[in-house]
Amino acid sequence: MPQLDAQDRNRVVVVGAGPVGAVVSLALCQRGFPVTLIEAEPGPVEDQRAATVHPPTVEMLVGLGLKDAAWASGLLSPIFHYRDRVTDDLVAIFDVGVLEGEVPYPFVLQWEQYKLVLAALDKAKETGLLETRFSTKLIGFSQDADHVTLQVEVDGEATTMSAAWLIGADGGRSTVRKMADIDFEGFTWPERFIKIGTTHNFLESGRGYCTRNYFSDPDEWLNLFKVKGPGEPGIWRGIFPVPPEEPDEIALSDEGIQRRLQKFLPKTGDFAIAYHALYKVHQRVAASFNQGRVLLVGDAAHVNNPIGGMGMNGGIHDAMNLAEKLDAIRTGAADMDVLDRYTRQRRSAQIDFVQAQSVANKKALSERDPVKRKEHLNGLRRISENLELHKKFLYRSSLIDSLNTASAVL
Ligand SMILES: Cc1cc2nc3c(=O)[nH]c(=O)nc-3n(C[C@H](O)[C@H](O)[C@H](O)COP(=O)(O)OP(=O)(O)OC[C@H]3O[C@@H](n4cnc5c(N)ncnc54)[C@H](O)[C@@H]3O)c2cc1C
């Protein structure tokens, strides 16, 4: 095994330049760690998945120095609506602004994940401690007591790298997790989700929509959010379920895309489509987030359905928690056991909050039993109309409770 030279004694290799890999790299560089970030793709990916950033995550990103970039290319969006798509009734209005004075950033930031990646990489480069290697794919690793040896493929050629720590931020199909033989426990939903981005302005629909809307419907629920996109007029993203019997090519056809939008908001002429994609949707959590010097963060450690916008947020919470613990090990304030605590804390945040909440969100929006459906919608209305319940709801849905509870886990 190669020995680490002085410079590499604290080097961290992060695998995957998605939002969580970029944030953990930035957090580590700012704490003085040299970081090599490797990414299989030839450059940062313009991934149009996550956009919703909840208040505690906004606070973390601001702490990392990303406020100017986030405010410039994101949307501050405090209000969200729950609607009954069957009747088009507005069931409940929630306002994160009621948390003014309790959290420093009482709104949701709608900031697309690819913009966050670019901003985080730029900020990390300012430290002089970030090395990025694109077109570099992890294909294997081994570890001993004081370092990890990685096998990577660059332009089809295999080579090796050494580091003190290996962080797998390589997404739901994580090579790091698979090679560490860590179980990914959970299930896959039978339906897929289709995301459709359009430049059509739903604020002008005359139906009173806001920039973040959840529509309950036993036949076809919908999430409809606005993001800034490349600039005015912005892009609206709808996420709809696709039943198991609908073939991919039908769902993804121009006709299929227009049919879904026209069914929701009939209009003359086609909707202008910015992008679309179909996703398999899973609820899974890794059995462990640490194995010696190998750590998992983000989708590599957990995946969930996107209703409520919690996957990337939870991943960023992993990143911040892990950076603090690696720093404590480096300075001698903690030993390696603290990484078991990382797993306990972040698995608890996942299982008790993100998984539970995202499964409940999906079931509630798609509820078929008319009695349960009515109860749920009436419950949301009652919660939204009572300030204490309204705040309690936001503490849970914004992942504030998940962070508070996890930080108390020993
Ligand atoms: C439609 C949709 C909407 C969503 N909306 C939200 C939202 O609003 N809010 C929210 O919090 N979450 C949301 N999510 C979830 C969010 O997109 C993910 O949680 C997030 O992308 C995870 O980030 P990550 O960095 O962990 O992984 P990824 O974004 O998957 O990045 C992993 C990276 O690793 C690279 N990689 C993989 N294997 C290797 C290898 N062997 N070697 C080198 N590189 C490798 C990949 O190329 C990729 O760039 C949404 C998901 C979907 C599907």
The ligand as an ORCA input file, in Angstrom:
! r2SCAN-3c Opt
* xyz 0 1
  C     -37.744     15.361     -9.768
  C     -36.931     15.547     -8.514
  C     -37.040     16.712     -7.789
  C     -36.301     16.875     -6.614
  N     -36.461     18.021     -5.901
  C     -35.819     18.165     -4.726
  C     -35.958     19.356     -3.978
  O     -36.647     20.293     -4.395
  N     -35.285     19.473     -2.788
  C     -34.493     18.461     -2.332
  O     -33.946     18.599     -1.222
  N     -34.291     17.334     -3.056
  C     -34.928     17.154     -4.232
  N     -34.705     16.049     -4.992
  C     -33.655     15.081     -4.586
  C     -32.261     15.600     -5.023
  O     -32.220     15.821     -6.419
  C     -31.173     14.614     -4.611
  O     -31.357     14.306     -3.253
  C     -29.784     15.227     -4.841
  O     -29.493     15.376     -6.208
  C     -28.709     14.336     -4.222
  O     -27.463     14.953     -4.401
  P     -26.107     14.109     -4.306
  O     -25.023     15.103     -4.487
  O     -26.143     13.249     -3.096
  O     -26.177     13.087     -5.542
  P     -26.285     13.376     -7.108
  O     -26.919     14.691     -7.359
  O     -26.934     12.163     -7.692
  O     -24.778     13.464     -7.608
  C     -23.954     12.316     -7.655
  C     -22.773     12.595     -8.588
  O     -21.851     11.514     -8.491
  C     -21.348     11.212     -9.778
  N     -20.875      9.811     -9.760
  C     -21.621      8.699     -9.638
  N     -20.844      7.596     -9.621
  C     -19.567      8.032     -9.722
  C     -18.303      7.363     -9.745
  N     -18.210      6.023     -9.652
  N     -17.166      8.105     -9.866
  C     -17.249      9.481     -9.965
  N     -18.426     10.164     -9.951
  C     -19.567      9.442     -9.823
  C     -22.545     11.449    -10.688
  O     -22.133     11.654    -12.033
  C     -23.176     12.681    -10.048
  O     -22.675     13.873    -10.602
  C     -35.430     15.853     -6.171
  C     -35.317     14.652     -6.917
  C     -36.065     14.512     -8.061
  C     -35.944     13.221     -8.830
*
